[in-house]
Amino acid sequence: MGKTLQEGDAVPDITLMGPGNAPVRLRDLLGDKALVIYFYPRDDSPGCTVQACSLRDQYEDFKDAGADVVGISSDSAESHEKFVAKHRLPFRLLSDPDGAARKAFGVGTNFLGMLPGRVTFIADRAGTIRYAFDSQMQVKKHVTGALDVVRSLTGQGTSPARPG
């Protein structure tokens, strides 16, 4: 596993499986908004459910601040669809069954290599990583820290000045 991406690195050009097994190119989600990209171990596990529901509860704040959210794990698109429905998640979950996205972002494993890592990245509109937070246990800090960074990047959701 390579080094985890850091501030200043570019979002890798990777394609994952989205809802309905439709391919989603991660870089295509950039441009209009900042993007919160969070890697998590497994659908419906206790920590992952807390993290997803915290993101759900703050999703309007992320949108108001000019960002979208996407979650990535190795679970299947079908598993993601059940997880989304069960917890009414308003954002997309993408499937990384072969670990290509994890490898491209440098997200390793934790707990003696037994559990996929939990890392949150924020990319600006240009696709440059502006934040990376790696913690298996501080689940809610992934959300609060990401929202603070998004607000600082986007001027707290204010519209950018329009050329006169």
C-alpha positions in Angstrom: 0.0 0.0 0.0 1.4 3.4 -0.9 1.5 6.5 1.2 -1.9 8.0 2.1 -2.7 11.0 -0.1 -2.1 14.3 1.6 -3.0 17.9 1.2 -1.9 19.1 -2.3 -2.2 15.7 -3.9 -4.6 15.2 -6.9 -7.7 13.0 -6.6 -6.9 9.8 -8.5 -8.7 9.2 -11.8 -10.6 6.0 -10.8 -14.0 4.6 -11.7 -16.0 2.7 -9.1 -19.4 1.0 -9.1 -22.3 3.1 -8.0 -26.0 2.5 -7.4 -27.4 -0.1 -9.8 -23.8 -1.2 -10.6 -23.4 1.9 -12.8 -19.8 3.1 -13.2 -19.0 6.4 -11.5 -15.8 8.2 -12.4 -14.7 9.9 -9.2 -13.2 12.9 -11.0 -16.6 13.5 -12.7 -18.1 14.4 -9.3 -15.7 17.4 -9.1 -16.0 20.8 -10.6 -19.2 22.3 -9.2 -18.5 21.6 -5.6 -15.9 20.4 -3.1 -16.2 16.7 -2.5 -16.0 14.8 0.8 -14.7 11.3 0.0 -14.8 8.9 2.9 -13.5 5.4 3.0 -15.1 3.1 5.6 -14.7 -0.5 6.5 -18.1 -2.1 6.1 -21.8 -1.4 5.6 -23.9 -1.8 8.8 -21.1 -2.2 11.2 -21.5 -0.1 14.4 -18.9 2.5 13.7 -19.7 2.8 10.0 -23.4 3.2 10.8 -22.6 6.0 13.3 -20.4 7.7 10.7 -22.9 7.4 7.8 -25.8 8.6 10.0 -23.7 11.6 11.3 -23.0 12.5 7.7 -26.7 12.1 6.8 -27.7 14.4 9.7 -25.2 17.0 8.6 -25.7 16.5 4.8 -27.7 19.7 4.3 -24.9 21.6 6.1 -22.4 20.1 3.7 -24.6 21.0 0.7 -25.1 24.5 2.0 -21.3 24.9 2.4 -20.8 23.9 -1.3 -19.8 20.2 -1.0 -21.1 16.8 -1.8 -20.4 13.5 0.0 -19.5 10.1 -1.3 -18.7 7.0 0.7 -16.5 4.1 -0.5 -16.1 0.6 0.8 -15.5 -2.8 -0.7 -19.1 -3.8 -0.1 -21.2 -4.6 -3.2 -23.6 -2.1 -4.9 -26.4 -4.2 -3.6 -25.1 -4.0 0.0 -24.8 -0.3 -0.4 -28.4 0.0 -1.7 -29.7 -1.8 1.4 -27.5 0.3 3.8 -28.7 3.6 2.0 -32.4 2.5 2.3 -32.1 1.3 5.9 -30.6 4.5 7.1 -32.1 7.0 4.6 -28.7 8.1 3.4 -28.9 11.1 0.9 -25.5 10.6 -0.6 -23.9 8.1 -2.9 -22.0 5.0 -1.8 -19.5 3.5 -4.2 -18.2 0.0 -4.4 -14.5 -0.8 -4.5 -14.5 -4.6 -4.5 -10.9 -5.0 -5.7 -9.5 -2.3 -3.5 -8.2 -0.2 -6.4 -9.6 3.0 -4.9 -8.1 2.2 -1.5 -4.8 1.6 -3.1 -4.9 4.7 -5.2 -5.7 6.9 -2.2 -3.2 5.0 0.0 -5.9 3.8 2.5 -4.4 0.8 4.3 -5.8 -1.4 7.1 -6.0 -0.8 10.8 -6.1 -3.1 13.8 -3.3 -5.5 12.9 -4.3 -5.4 9.2 -7.7 -7.0 9.9 -10.0 -4.0 9.3 -10.0 -1.7 6.2 -9.0 1.8 7.2 -11.4 4.7 7.9 -10.1 7.8 6.1 -11.9 11.0 5.1 -10.5 13.2 2.3 -11.8 16.6 1.1 -11.1 17.6 -2.5 -11.6 21.1 -3.8 -13.4 21.8 -7.0 -10.2 21.4 -9.0 -9.6 17.9 -7.6 -6.8 18.7 -5.1 -6.9 17.1 -1.7 -7.3 19.8 0.9 -7.8 17.6 4.0 -7.1 14.0 5.0 -8.1 12.5 8.4 -7.3 8.9 9.4 -8.9 7.5 12.5 -10.7 4.2 13.0 -12.2 5.2 16.3 -12.9 8.9 16.2 -15.9 8.3 13.9 -17.8 11.6 14.5 -14.6 13.7 14.2 -14.5 12.6 10.5 -17.8 14.5 10.1 -17.2 17.6 12.2 -13.6 18.1 10.9 -14.7 17.6 7.3 -17.5 20.2 7.7 -15.1 22.7 9.2 -12.7 22.3 6.3 -15.4 22.5 3.7 -16.7 25.7 5.3 -13.2 27.2 5.2 -12.7 26.2 1.6 -16.0 27.5 0.3 -16.5 30.6 2.5 -19.2 28.8 4.7 -21.6 28.3 1.8 -21.7 31.8 0.6 -22.0 32.2 -3.2 -18.7 33.1 -4.9 -18.5 36.7 -6.1 -19.8 37.0 -9.6 -17.8 39.0 -12.1 -19.5 42.3 -12.6 
